[in-house]
Amino acid sequence: MEQTVHFISGLPRAGSTLLSAILRQNPKIHAGMTSPVGPVFNATLTAMGAENEFSAFFKEEQKRDILMGVFDGFYKHIDVPGLTRSMPAGRRTKAIPAM
């Protein structure tokens, strides 16, 4: 079964913590309060960005695969569909912007 990761985000006091707590009551859903993937994703993205001297060696497809690998590598060890409250600002898992 293919796993899908969904992200919960919201402004302070908007109810995202309550939604996460309600979803965590279902044993078929993993709903973490925060995820370490966001900072790792951002650090990886920055390392491949234009300010890095090695950025010319990365093709867009390679960047996309590497960034998807960050998510896949972390969430493949979770046996239930995932939800998390931490997401790199302005980023989507399905459509990673060109650099």
C-alpha positions as CSV (number, residue, x, y, z in Angstrom):
1,M,0.0,0.0,0.0
2,E,1.3,3.4,-1.0
3,Q,1.6,5.8,1.9
4,T,0.6,9.5,1.6
5,V,1.8,12.2,3.9
6,H,-0.5,15.1,4.6
7,F,0.4,18.2,6.5
8,I,-1.6,20.2,9.0
9,S,-0.8,23.8,9.3
10,G,-2.5,26.8,10.8
11,L,-2.0,30.1,12.5
12,P,-1.8,30.1,16.3
13,R,-5.1,29.4,18.0
14,A,-6.6,28.2,14.7
15,G,-7.3,24.6,15.9
16,S,-4.5,22.6,14.3
17,T,-3.4,21.2,17.6
18,L,-7.0,20.1,18.4
19,L,-7.3,18.5,14.9
20,S,-4.1,16.6,15.3
21,A,-5.1,15.4,18.8
22,I,-8.5,14.2,17.4
23,L,-6.8,12.4,14.5
24,R,-4.3,10.7,16.8
25,Q,-7.2,8.9,18.5
26,N,-7.6,6.8,15.3
27,P,-5.0,4.0,15.5
28,K,-4.8,3.9,11.7
29,I,-3.5,7.4,11.5
30,H,-0.1,8.7,12.7
31,A,-0.5,12.4,13.6
32,G,2.7,13.8,15.1
33,M,2.7,17.2,16.7
34,T,5.9,18.2,15.0
35,S,8.3,16.6,12.6
36,P,12.1,16.8,12.2
37,V,11.6,16.6,8.4
38,G,11.0,20.3,8.0
39,P,14.5,21.5,9.2
40,V,16.2,18.7,7.3
41,F,14.3,19.5,4.1
42,N,15.2,23.2,4.4
43,A,18.8,22.5,5.1
44,T,19.0,20.1,2.1
45,L,17.2,22.7,-0.1
46,T,19.7,25.4,1.0
47,A,22.7,23.1,0.4
48,M,21.5,22.7,-3.3
49,G,20.6,26.3,-3.8
50,A,22.2,28.9,-5.9
51,E,24.3,30.3,-3.1
52,N,26.2,27.0,-2.9
53,E,29.2,26.5,-5.2
54,F,28.1,23.0,-6.1
55,S,24.5,24.0,-7.2
56,A,25.6,23.8,-10.9
57,F,26.1,20.0,-10.5
58,F,22.5,19.3,-9.5
59,K,19.9,18.8,-12.2
60,E,16.3,19.7,-11.3
61,E,15.3,16.1,-11.4
62,Q,18.1,15.2,-9.0
63,K,17.0,18.0,-6.6
64,R,13.4,16.8,-6.6
65,D,14.5,13.2,-6.0
66,I,16.8,14.1,-3.2
67,L,14.1,16.2,-1.5
68,M,11.5,13.6,-1.9
69,G,14.0,11.1,-0.5
70,V,14.1,13.1,2.7
71,F,10.3,12.6,3.2
72,D,10.3,9.0,2.0
73,G,13.3,8.0,4.1
74,F,11.6,9.3,7.3
75,Y,8.0,8.3,6.8
76,K,8.6,4.8,5.3
77,H,9.2,3.6,8.8
78,I,5.7,4.6,10.0
79,D,3.2,1.9,9.4
80,V,0.1,4.1,9.1
81,P,-0.9,7.1,6.9
82,G,0.9,10.1,8.2
83,L,-0.1,13.6,9.3
84,T,2.3,16.1,10.7
85,R,2.0,19.7,11.9
86,S,5.5,20.7,10.7
87,M,6.0,21.8,7.1
88,P,8.7,23.9,5.4
89,A,7.1,27.2,4.6
90,G,6.0,27.5,1.1
91,R,6.9,24.0,0.1
92,R,4.7,21.1,-1.2
93,T,5.7,17.5,-1.3
94,K,4.2,16.8,-4.7
95,A,5.4,19.9,-6.5
96,I,8.9,21.0,-5.5
97,P,9.7,24.4,-7.1
98,A,12.5,24.8,-9.6
99,M,15.6,26.4,-8.2
